[in-house]
Amino acid sequence: MKQPVQASFTTDASLAAASSRTMNPRLKYATFVASAITLLLILLTQSTGFSQSVSFTSSPNGSATGNACTSPSVSFSGSVTPASTQVSSANFNSGTLPSGWSSTGFTSSVCSNTSPDNSNYWWATTNSGGVRWLQTGSVNVSNGGTVQFYIRYGASGDPCEELDGADEVVNLQYSTNGGSTWTTFDTWDAITNSAWYSGWYYESTDIPAGARTSSTLFRWYQAANSGDALDHWGVESVVINAYQ
């Protein structure tokens, strides 16, 4: 699986001096540092096959001001963020769900809760059997990825009444067996001073190892509420990215 990876190595800068006794020590050190960085970048990019971004650090500072004859060992480390592909998304601008998605009752604009881009959003209204949920279609996230979206809880009266019980929180869940069973991997609590009460809260959640299959479902799920007119919440601008 091509997940974010890290690589590191430590080497002695004084070894650079052995390669050329006639070269200026500072020039030799600069050459050594450049070669070490190049090697590290090669190792990192080859480890993923598809790299979106690469970063590295050195300790002590691997600069050209060192002396190959006297400088201490230098440790290099780096990380790679794999490239990703958008495999599902929903902005709810049309007031409908994307193909393959499903949910309990919802409205697209209410409460004077302007969305981040001033467009429609998904806002929970009527429940079904005492629960509310928004579910994606099946997606291939075999190599992992991220679920990105905005979430907001109600903070006034119907139809924007705030959540007031620990059992009324919204959970982000996944299923790998077509929805027969679900596993929670993120939750937004019902503490009224939390950021998701005062406005739309942006979240980017890593897809856990257990969810990495070729046909995974995701859903936002509220297991309890006090009725259709109470305990509301919404979701906006959902994007699911899969690592290549």
C-alpha positions in Angstrom: 0.0 0.0 0.0 1.3 3.4 -1.0 0.9 5.4 2.2 2.8 8.5 3.4 6.3 7.2 4.1 9.4 8.4 5.8 13.1 7.6 5.2 16.3 8.6 7.0 20.0 7.9 7.3 23.0 9.3 9.2 26.4 9.6 7.7 29.7 11.2 8.7 30.6 14.3 6.8 34.3 13.7 7.4 34.1 10.8 4.9 33.8 13.4 2.1 37.3 14.4 2.8 38.7 11.0 1.9 37.4 11.3 -1.7 39.6 14.3 -2.7 42.4 15.6 -0.5 43.0 18.5 -2.9 39.4 19.9 -2.9 38.6 22.9 -0.7 37.0 21.5 2.5 33.9 23.7 2.3 33.4 22.7 -1.3 33.8 19.1 -0.4 31.2 19.4 2.3 28.7 21.2 0.0 29.2 18.4 -2.5 28.7 15.8 0.1 25.5 17.4 1.4 24.1 17.7 -2.2 24.8 14.1 -2.9 23.2 12.9 0.3 20.0 14.9 -0.3 19.8 13.5 -3.9 20.1 10.0 -2.5 17.4 10.6 0.1 15.0 12.0 -2.5 15.6 9.0 -4.8 14.9 6.6 -1.9 11.7 8.4 -1.0 10.2 8.7 -4.5 11.1 5.1 -5.4 9.4 3.9 -2.2 6.0 5.2 -3.4 6.1 5.1 -7.1 3.8 8.1 -7.3 4.9 11.1 -5.2 2.9 14.3 -4.8 5.3 16.1 -2.6 8.7 15.4 -0.9 10.3 17.2 2.0 13.4 16.6 4.0 15.4 18.0 6.9 18.9 17.7 8.1 20.4 17.8 11.6 22.8 19.5 12.2 22.1 22.0 9.5 23.5 20.5 6.3 24.6 23.7 4.7 27.6 24.5 2.5 29.3 26.4 5.3 30.5 23.2 7.0 34.0 21.8 6.8 34.3 18.2 5.5 37.3 17.7 7.7 35.8 18.9 11.0 32.0 18.8 10.7 30.1 16.2 12.8 27.8 13.5 11.5 24.7 14.8 9.6 21.3 13.1 9.9 18.8 13.4 7.0 15.1 12.6 7.1 12.3 13.1 4.8 8.7 12.2 4.0 6.5 11.7 0.9 2.8 12.4 0.4 1.4 10.1 -2.3 -0.6 11.3 -5.2 -4.3 10.9 -4.8 -7.4 10.7 -7.0 -10.9 12.0 -6.1 -13.2 9.0 -6.1 -16.4 10.6 -4.8 -17.7 14.0 -3.9 -20.9 15.9 -3.1 -21.6 19.6 -2.9 -25.5 19.3 -2.6 -25.8 22.5 -4.7 -28.7 20.9 -6.8 -30.6 19.9 -3.6 -30.2 16.2 -4.6 -27.7 13.5 -3.7 -25.1 12.1 -6.0 -25.8 8.8 -7.7 -25.3 5.9 -5.3 -25.6 8.1 -2.2 -28.5 7.9 0.2 -29.8 9.5 3.4 -32.7 10.2 5.7 -34.8 13.3 5.3 -32.9 16.5 4.6 -33.2 20.0 3.3 -30.6 22.0 1.3 -30.6 25.5 2.9 -32.0 26.5 6.2 -31.3 28.3 9.5 -29.5 31.2 7.8 -26.4 29.0 8.1 -24.6 30.2 5.1 -22.2 27.5 3.8 -18.5 28.2 3.2 -19.2 29.0 -0.4 -22.7 30.4 0.0 -24.3 27.4 -1.7 -26.7 24.7 -0.7 -25.7 22.0 1.8 -27.1 18.8 3.3 -29.0 19.5 6.6 -30.7 16.7 8.6 -34.4 17.0 9.2 -36.7 14.0 9.5 -35.3 10.9 11.1 -35.9 7.3 10.3 -36.5 4.9 13.2 -35.0 7.5 15.5 -31.7 7.8 13.6 -30.3 10.2 10.9 -27.6 9.4 8.4 -25.9 10.4 5.1 -24.2 7.6 3.2 -21.8 7.6 0.3 -21.7 5.1 -2.6 -19.1 2.4 -2.7 -15.6 3.6 -3.4 -12.2 2.0 -4.0 -9.8 3.2 -1.2 -7.6 0.1 -1.2 -4.4 2.2 -0.7 -6.0 4.5 1.9 -6.8 8.2 1.4 -8.8 10.9 3.1 -12.4 12.0 3.7 -12.7 15.8 3.6 -15.8 17.8 4.4 -17.4 20.6 6.5 -19.7 19.7 9.4 -22.0 21.9 11.5 -24.3 21.3 14.5 -27.5 23.4 15.0 -27.2 26.2 17.6 -30.7 27.7 17.9 -34.3 26.5 17.5 -36.2 24.3 15.0 -35.0 23.5 12.4 -31.6 24.3 13.7 -31.8 23.1 17.3 -28.6 22.2 19.0 -27.5 18.7 20.1 -27.8 18.4 23.9 -26.9 14.8 24.7 -23.8 12.7 24.4 -25.9 10.0 22.5 -26.9 12.6 19.9 -23.5 13.2 18.4 -22.6 12.5 14.8 -20.2 9.7 14.0 -18.2 9.1 10.8 -18.3 5.4 10.0 -17.2 2.9 7.4 -18.5 -0.5 6.2 -16.6 -3.1 4.1 -19.5 -5.5 3.8 -22.1 -3.5 2.0 -23.6 -1.9 5.1 -24.2 -5.0 7.2 -21.9 -3.7 10.0 -20.3 -0.3 10.6 -17.2 0.9 12.4 -16.9 4.5 13.8 -13.5 6.2 13.2 -14.3 9.9 14.0 -16.8 11.7 16.2 -17.8 15.3 16.9 -18.9 15.8 20.6 -21.9 17.7 21.9 -20.0 20.3 23.8 -21.8 23.5 22.8 -18.6 25.6 22.6 -17.0 23.3 20.1 -16.1 24.8 16.7 -18.8 22.9 14.8 -21.5 24.8 16.8 -20.3 28.3 15.9 -19.8 27.7 12.2 -18.9 25.2 9.5 -16.0 23.2 10.6 -13.5 21.8 8.1 -12.4 18.2 8.6 -9.8 16.0 6.8 -9.8 12.5 8.2 -7.4 9.8 7.2 -9.1 6.6 6.1 -8.1 3.9 8.6 -6.5 0.6 7.7 -9.7 -1.4 8.3 -11.5 0.7 5.8 -9.1 0.2 2.9 -10.9 -2.0 0.5 -12.1 -1.8 -3.2 -15.7 -1.3 -2.1 -16.0 0.7 1.1 -19.0 2.7 2.2 -18.8 5.8 4.4 -21.6 7.5 6.4 -22.3 10.3 8.9 -24.6 8.7 11.5 -26.6 10.2 14.4 -27.8 7.3 16.6 -30.3 9.2 18.6 -32.3 12.5 18.6 -35.3 13.9 20.4 -37.5 14.1 17.2 -37.7 15.7 13.8 -37.7 19.3 15.2 -34.7 18.8 17.4 -30.9 18.0 17.4 -30.0 19.0 13.9 -26.7 18.9 12.0 -25.4 19.3 8.5 -22.6 18.3 6.1 -21.2 20.2 3.1 -18.5 19.8 0.3 -17.6 16.2 0.8 -14.6 14.9 -1.1 -13.2 11.4 -0.8 -9.6 11.0 -2.1 -7.9 7.7 -2.7 -4.1 7.3 -2.7 -2.8 5.8 -5.9 
